[in-house]
Amino acid sequence: MSDVQQTPERRRTRREIARTGALIVLAVLITLFAVLNVKEVEVNWIFGTSGAPLIVVILVSLIVGILLSYFATQLARRKR
């Protein structure tokens, strides 16, 4: 026979199920957002223009905003 002890199955809590459901809904919404924003747009840079898919422009803007917020928060904490 086997010496390995079997642990009883752990049931998921309502909170875990709700969190998983919310993450699935969020993933679907993000996917739809990306699919609906693939149109090529003209991006005006300081020294010229270029074309890029709209979703790339949105994501780059989001990342730049997150980084600026992070560094501004760090700078404010150091001044205290």
N, C-alpha and C positions, 0 to 999 in steps of 0.2 A: 504494500500500500504506500501511499504518498505521505511524506512528513510535512508537506507544504500546507500551511494553514490558509484556509479561504476566508477572506474578509467579506462581511456582508455587503451587499450592494448599497451604495449611498444614493439616496434619492435627492434630486435637485430641489432646491427651495424655490418658492415662487419668485423671489428676487432674482435668482440666477436665470430662471426661465424668462422673466421679463427683460433682463439685461441682454440675453441672447436674442430675443425677439427684436428688441430695439436696435441692436447691432446689425441684424439682418435687414431691417427696414432701412437703416442708414446706408448700408452697402448698396442696396437697390437704388436708393435715391441718388447716391453719388455716381453710380454707373449710368443711370438715366441722364443725369446732368452732363456727364462726360460725352455720352453718345449724341446728345442733342446740341452740343457746342463744338462740333468738329469743323465748322465753316472756317475757311481761311480768311484772316483779317490782316490789314496793313498796320504794322506797328511803327510808330515814329520815334526813332531814337534821337539822341542829341546830334549825331553826326550822319544821319541817314535814315532810310526806311527799309523795312523788310516785311515779308509775309510770314505768318505763323498761325497754326490752328488756335481758335479762340480759347479752348480749354487750357492750352499751354500758357497763354497770356494770363488767364485767371489763376492758374496754379502758381506761376512765378510771382505774381502780385501777392498772393496769399502767403507764400514762403517769405518774401521780402518783408511783408507786414509783421509776420510772426517774429522774424529775426530782429527787426527794429524795436518791437515791443519788449522783447527779451533783454536786449542790450540797454534800452532806456530804463527798464526796471532794475537791472544790475547797477547802472550808474547812479540811480536814485538811492539805492541801498548803501552804496559806498559813501555817499555824501552825508548820510545820517550819522 
